[in-house]
Amino acid sequence: MRCFVIRRRQGAKGGAYNLRLISLRIPMAKLSASVSTLPSLKSVPGGAHDEERNPGTRFDLGPVKDVRVNRSAIERRAASLGTRRTVKKDWQAAWLLHAVTNIDLTTLSGDDTPGTVKRLCAKARQPIRSELLKDLGVPGLPLTTGAVCVYHQFVATAVEALQGSGIPVAAVSTGFPAGLTPFPQKIEEIKASVAAGAAEIDIVISREHVLNANWRALYDEVKVFREACGPAHMKAIIATGELGTLKNIMRASIVCMQAGSDFIKTSTGKEPTNATLAGSLVMVRAIRAYHEQTGIKVGFKPAGGIRSAKQALDWLMLMKEELGDEWLQPNLFRLGASALINDIERQLEHFAYGRYASMQYQPLG
């Protein structure tokens, strides 16, 4: 078996990293070897979901009340990720190819059509052009995105377009993005998406429960959502930009995990402030604490405003340093984005050809 492992280079300045392929026999150093095998989804619905799911725990107010967050320390730590940590040349290209496998390729616009969704699914199947992969020295690399994320109306379209690829379809639900539809309607929406073939459901929590510190109500709500998802994995969107404080972000994360969320997700992408490294740092430390307490691994998904390859590298470094290598794989880490893959492809073109292509030449530009 082969997998990607990211390690700090010995003696490297500024916290520089290598991403190399670890095989049963030979560690690879060049790009063509480093990316010769990527983590891939099995050709079954929800193929990324081989891991044990989060069964949740009983509601425990203790860890919620015990939350302490040093805001200045969190902000300093988050600021250091983009300045002291670097990957260069072959290693940067390998990291970016790996980042592609973590992307939930998303379209959540009011003007979405079946044609838009089919086009997105084609990009998910072949995220990097075959001629570019050849020029990078990795021809025939089996590379797909982690999932495709759409509104419920387009779940069936996406499932049909992705048939046989092993790429799961994720559906936003429960009154996305505000989460203010009647509760019975939220449950029916989840069940309808699962029936249509969605392997992942991105639910939104009721922010009022967090802002009113009604943690029991939040737990009960998310637990019912989890039951309605059935076999589909559930991502709980806590909407960090609308919760007011880092303490609220951490408390909401803890309660959602207790209620059985398989992933916790930063944002809908529709808030004024979406994914930030500071908010993400608080969430991944909540994941770490939950894992230490229960032994259960919960995934993490930042979403909203992630448009550049540099941002993708920042989040990969965050996961590597805070949670370890296992959380770099698609079954535990996703990047919710629509335009990110364009910039990753441009950066890979620069690596291969020494120049940037105009955005008008990008398939999703």
C-alpha positions as CSV (number, residue, x, y, z in Angstrom):
1,M,0.0,0.0,0.0
2,R,1.2,3.5,-0.7
3,C,0.2,6.9,0.7
4,F,1.4,10.4,0.9
5,V,3.3,11.5,4.0
6,I,4.4,15.1,4.5
7,R,7.6,15.5,6.6
8,R,9.8,18.5,7.6
9,R,13.2,18.4,5.9
10,Q,16.0,18.0,8.3
11,G,18.0,21.2,8.7
12,A,15.5,23.1,6.6
13,K,14.9,26.8,7.5
14,G,11.5,28.3,8.0
15,G,9.8,25.0,8.6
16,A,10.1,23.8,5.0
17,Y,8.4,20.5,4.2
18,N,8.7,17.6,1.9
19,L,5.8,15.5,0.6
20,R,7.1,12.1,-0.4
21,L,5.5,8.8,-1.3
22,I,6.0,6.2,1.3
23,S,5.8,2.6,-0.2
24,L,6.5,-0.8,1.3
25,R,10.0,-0.6,0.0
26,I,11.3,2.6,-1.5
27,P,10.9,6.3,-0.4
28,M,10.5,8.4,-3.6
29,A,12.1,11.9,-3.9
30,K,11.3,13.3,-7.3
31,L,7.8,14.6,-8.3
32,S,7.2,11.8,-10.8
33,A,7.8,9.3,-8.0
34,S,6.3,11.3,-5.2
35,V,2.9,11.4,-6.9
36,S,3.0,8.0,-8.6
37,T,0.0,6.9,-6.5
38,L,-2.6,9.1,-4.9
39,P,-5.3,8.2,-2.3
40,S,-8.2,7.3,-4.5
41,L,-11.9,6.6,-3.9
42,K,-13.2,3.1,-4.4
43,S,-15.7,2.7,-7.2
44,V,-18.7,2.5,-5.0
45,P,-21.0,5.2,-3.7
46,G,-19.4,7.0,-0.9
47,G,-16.1,5.2,-1.7
48,A,-14.1,7.5,0.6
49,H,-16.0,6.2,3.6
50,D,-14.1,3.1,4.6
51,E,-13.4,4.4,8.1
52,E,-15.6,3.8,11.2
53,R,-18.2,6.5,11.5
54,N,-18.7,8.8,14.5
55,P,-21.5,7.2,16.5
56,G,-21.6,10.2,18.8
57,T,-21.8,10.2,22.6
58,R,-24.3,11.1,25.3
59,F,-24.8,14.8,25.8
60,D,-22.0,16.0,28.2
61,L,-22.1,19.7,29.1
62,G,-18.8,19.5,31.0
63,P,-16.4,19.8,28.1
64,V,-18.6,22.6,26.7
65,K,-18.4,24.7,29.9
66,D,-14.7,23.9,30.3
67,V,-13.8,25.5,27.0
68,R,-10.9,28.1,27.3
69,V,-9.6,29.9,24.2
70,N,-6.6,32.2,24.2
71,R,-7.5,34.4,21.4
72,S,-4.2,36.2,21.0
73,A,-2.3,32.9,21.0
74,I,-4.7,31.4,18.4
75,E,-4.3,34.4,16.1
76,R,-0.5,34.3,16.4
77,R,-0.4,30.6,15.6
78,A,-2.8,31.0,12.7
79,A,-0.7,33.9,11.3
80,S,2.5,31.8,11.5
81,L,1.1,29.1,9.2
82,G,1.3,31.2,6.1
83,T,4.7,32.8,6.8
84,R,7.0,30.3,8.4
85,R,5.9,27.2,6.6
86,T,6.9,26.7,3.0
87,V,7.0,24.0,0.3
88,K,9.0,24.6,-2.9
89,K,9.5,23.2,-6.4
90,D,8.8,19.5,-6.7
91,W,7.4,19.3,-3.2
92,Q,5.0,22.1,-3.9
93,A,3.7,20.5,-7.0
94,A,3.2,17.2,-5.1
95,W,1.3,19.0,-2.3
96,L,-0.9,20.7,-4.8
97,L,-1.7,17.4,-6.6
98,H,-2.6,15.9,-3.3
99,A,-4.8,18.9,-2.4
100,V,-6.9,18.2,-5.5
101,T,-8.0,14.9,-3.9
102,N,-9.3,16.8,-0.9
103,I,-11.5,19.2,-2.8
104,D,-15.3,19.1,-2.6
105,L,-15.9,20.6,-6.0
106,T,-18.9,22.9,-5.4
107,T,-21.5,24.8,-7.2
108,L,-24.2,26.5,-5.1
109,S,-25.4,29.4,-7.2
110,G,-28.9,30.6,-8.0
111,D,-28.2,30.2,-11.7
112,D,-27.1,26.5,-11.5
113,T,-28.4,24.3,-14.3
114,P,-28.1,20.6,-15.1
115,G,-25.5,21.6,-17.7
116,T,-23.5,23.5,-15.1
117,V,-23.5,20.4,-12.8
118,K,-22.5,18.0,-15.6
119,R,-19.6,20.3,-16.5
120,L,-18.5,20.3,-12.9
121,C,-18.7,16.5,-12.6
122,A,-16.6,16.2,-15.8
123,K,-14.0,18.4,-14.1
124,A,-14.2,16.3,-10.9
125,R,-13.4,13.1,-13.0
126,Q,-10.4,14.8,-14.7
127,P,-9.4,17.8,-12.5
128,I,-6.0,18.3,-14.1
129,R,-5.6,18.1,-17.9
130,S,-4.0,14.9,-19.1
131,E,-1.4,16.7,-21.2
132,L,-0.3,18.7,-18.1
133,L,0.0,15.6,-16.0
134,K,2.2,14.1,-18.8
135,D,4.4,17.2,-18.8
136,L,4.7,17.0,-15.1
137,G,6.1,13.5,-15.5
138,V,3.1,11.7,-14.0
139,P,1.1,10.5,-17.1
140,G,-2.0,8.5,-16.3
141,L,-2.1,9.6,-12.7
142,P,-5.4,8.4,-11.2
143,L,-6.6,11.8,-9.9
144,T,-10.1,12.8,-8.9
145,T,-11.6,15.4,-6.5
146,G,-12.9,14.2,-3.1
147,A,-16.6,14.9,-3.9
148,V,-19.0,17.1,-5.8
149,C,-21.3,19.3,-3.7
150,V,-24.6,20.6,-5.1
151,Y,-28.1,21.6,-4.1
152,H,-30.7,18.8,-3.6
153,Q,-32.3,19.6,-6.9
154,F,-29.2,18.5,-8.8
155,V,-28.2,15.4,-6.8
156,A,-29.7,12.9,-9.3
157,T,-28.0,14.8,-12.2
158,A,-24.6,14.6,-10.4
159,V,-25.0,10.9,-9.4
160,E,-25.7,10.0,-13.0
161,A,-22.8,12.1,-14.3
162,L,-20.4,10.5,-11.8
163,Q,-21.6,6.9,-12.2
164,G,-18.7,4.5,-12.0
165,S,-16.1,7.1,-10.9
166,G,-16.4,6.4,-7.2
167,I,-16.7,10.1,-6.5
168,P,-19.4,10.7,-3.9
169,V,-22.1,13.4,-4.3
170,A,-22.6,15.7,-1.4
171,A,-25.9,17.7,-0.9
172,V,-26.4,20.8,1.2
173,S,-29.5,20.5,3.2
174,T,-31.7,21.6,6.2
175,G,-32.5,25.0,4.8
176,F,-29.0,25.9,3.5
177,P,-27.6,28.5,4.0
178,A,-29.6,30.1,6.8
179,G,-31.1,27.0,8.3
180,L,-34.4,28.7,9.0
181,T,-36.9,26.4,7.3
182,P,-39.4,24.4,9.5
183,F,-37.8,21.5,11.3
184,P,-40.0,18.8,9.6
185,Q,-39.1,20.2,6.2
186,K,-35.4,19.9,7.1
187,I,-35.7,16.2,7.9
188,E,-37.6,15.5,4.7
189,E,-35.0,17.4,2.7
190,I,-32.2,15.2,4.1
191,K,-34.1,12.0,3.4
192,A,-35.0,13.1,-0.1
193,S,-31.3,13.8,-0.9
194,V,-30.2,10.4,0.5
195,A,-32.9,8.7,-1.6
196,A,-31.7,10.5,-4.7
197,G,-28.2,9.1,-4.2
198,A,-26.3,11.6,-2.1
199,A,-23.5,9.9,-0.1
200,E,-22.8,12.9,2.0
201,I,-25.1,15.5,3.6
202,D,-23.9,19.0,4.6
203,I,-26.4,20.2,7.2
204,V,-26.5,23.7,8.7
205,I,-27.1,24.2,12.4
206,S,-29.5,26.7,13.9
207,R,-27.2,29.5,15.0
208,E,-29.7,30.7,17.6
209,H,-29.0,27.6,19.7
210,V,-25.3,28.6,19.9
211,L,-25.9,32.4,20.4
212,N,-28.4,31.6,23.2
213,A,-26.1,28.9,24.7
214,N,-28.9,26.3,24.4
215,W,-26.4,23.5,23.9
216,R,-29.0,20.7,24.6
217,A,-31.2,22.0,21.8
218,L,-28.3,22.0,19.5
219,Y,-27.3,18.5,20.4
220,D,-30.9,17.2,20.0
221,E,-31.2,18.9,16.6
222,V,-28.0,17.6,15.1
223,K,-28.7,14.1,16.5
224,V,-32.0,14.0,14.7
225,F,-30.3,15.1,11.5
226,R,-27.7,12.4,11.9
227,E,-30.4,9.7,12.2
228,A,-32.2,11.1,9.1
229,C,-28.9,10.8,7.1
230,G,-28.9,7.0,7.5
231,P,-25.9,5.6,5.6
232,A,-24.9,9.0,4.3
233,H,-22.0,10.7,6.1
234,M,-23.0,14.0,7.7
235,K,-21.0,17.2,7.7
236,A,-22.3,19.8,10.3
237,I,-21.8,23.4,9.1
238,I,-21.5,25.6,12.2
239,A,-21.2,28.9,10.3
240,T,-18.2,30.3,12.2
241,G,-18.6,33.8,10.9
242,E,-22.0,34.1,12.6
243,L,-21.2,32.7,16.0
244,G,-19.5,35.8,17.5
245,T,-16.5,34.3,19.4
246,L,-13.9,31.6,19.2
247,K,-15.3,30.1,22.3
248,N,-18.7,29.6,20.6
249,I,-17.0,28.0,17.6
250,M,-15.3,25.5,19.8
251,R,-18.4,24.8,21.9
252,A,-20.5,24.3,18.8
253,S,-17.9,21.9,17.4
254,I,-17.9,19.8,20.5
255,V,-21.7,19.5,20.7
256,C,-21.9,18.6,17.0
257,M,-19.4,15.8,17.4
258,Q,-21.1,14.5,20.5
259,A,-24.3,14.4,18.4
260,G,-22.6,12.2,15.8
261,S,-21.3,14.5,13.1
262,D,-18.8,12.7,10.8
263,F,-17.3,16.0,9.8
264,I,-17.5,19.5,11.1
265,K,-17.4,22.3,8.5
266,T,-16.6,26.0,9.0
267,S,-19.1,27.8,6.7
268,T,-21.7,27.8,4.1
269,G,-19.7,30.1,1.9
270,K,-22.6,32.6,2.1
271,E,-21.6,34.4,5.3
272,P,-19.7,37.8,5.3
273,T,-16.8,35.9,7.0
274,N,-16.2,32.3,6.0
275,A,-13.3,30.0,6.6
276,T,-10.4,31.5,8.6
277,L,-7.3,29.9,9.9
278,A,-8.0,31.1,13.4
279,G,-11.5,29.6,13.5
280,S,-10.2,26.4,11.8
281,L,-7.5,26.1,14.4
282,V,-10.0,26.1,17.2
283,M,-12.1,23.5,15.4
284,V,-9.3,21.1,14.7
285,R,-8.2,21.3,18.3
286,A,-11.7,20.4,19.3
287,I,-11.4,17.4,16.9
288,R,-8.1,16.4,18.6
289,A,-9.6,16.6,22.0
290,Y,-12.6,14.6,21.0
291,H,-10.4,11.9,19.5
292,E,-8.3,11.8,22.6
293,Q,-11.4,11.4,24.7
294,T,-13.3,8.8,22.6
295,G,-10.8,7.3,20.1
296,I,-13.2,8.4,17.2
297,K,-11.8,10.3,14.3
298,V,-14.0,13.2,13.0
299,G,-13.2,15.0,9.7
300,F,-12.8,18.7,9.0
301,K,-13.9,20.8,6.1
302,P,-13.1,24.5,5.7
303,A,-15.3,26.2,3.1
304,G,-15.9,29.6,1.7
305,G,-13.3,32.0,0.3
306,I,-10.6,29.4,-0.4
307,R,-9.6,30.4,-3.9
308,S,-5.8,30.2,-4.1
309,A,-3.3,27.4,-4.1
310,K,-1.4,29.1,-1.3
311,Q,-4.5,28.9,0.9
312,A,-4.9,25.2,0.2
313,L,-1.2,24.7,1.3
314,D,-1.9,26.7,4.5
315,W,-4.8,24.4,5.4
316,L,-2.8,21.2,4.6
317,M,-0.1,22.5,6.9
318,L,-2.6,23.1,9.6
319,M,-4.0,19.6,9.4
320,K,-0.5,18.1,9.2
321,E,0.8,19.9,12.3
322,E,-2.3,19.8,14.5
323,L,-3.8,16.4,13.7
324,G,-1.1,14.4,11.8
325,D,-0.7,12.6,8.5
326,E,-4.0,10.6,8.7
327,W,-6.0,13.8,8.6
328,L,-4.5,14.8,5.2
329,Q,-6.5,12.1,3.4
330,P,-9.9,12.7,1.8
331,N,-11.8,10.6,4.3
332,L,-10.9,13.0,7.1
333,F,-10.2,16.3,5.3
334,R,-12.0,18.3,2.6
335,L,-11.6,21.7,1.1
336,G,-15.0,23.2,0.0
337,A,-14.3,25.3,-3.0
338,S,-15.4,26.1,-6.6
339,A,-12.6,28.2,-8.0
340,L,-9.6,26.7,-6.1
341,I,-8.9,24.1,-8.7
342,N,-8.3,26.8,-11.3
343,D,-5.5,28.3,-9.4
344,I,-4.0,24.9,-8.5
345,E,-3.9,24.1,-12.2
346,R,-2.3,27.5,-13.0
347,Q,0.4,26.9,-10.4
348,L,1.1,23.4,-11.8
349,E,1.4,25.0,-15.3
350,H,3.9,27.4,-14.0
351,F,5.9,24.5,-12.5
352,A,5.8,22.6,-15.8
353,Y,6.3,25.4,-18.3
354,G,7.7,28.3,-16.4
355,R,4.8,30.6,-17.1
356,Y,1.2,31.2,-16.0
357,A,-1.7,30.7,-18.3
358,S,-4.5,33.2,-18.5
359,M,-7.6,32.3,-16.5
360,Q,-9.6,32.3,-19.8
361,Y,-7.8,29.0,-20.6
362,Q,-9.0,27.3,-17.5
363,P,-11.9,24.9,-18.0
364,L,-13.8,26.4,-15.1
365,G,-12.4,29.9,-15.5
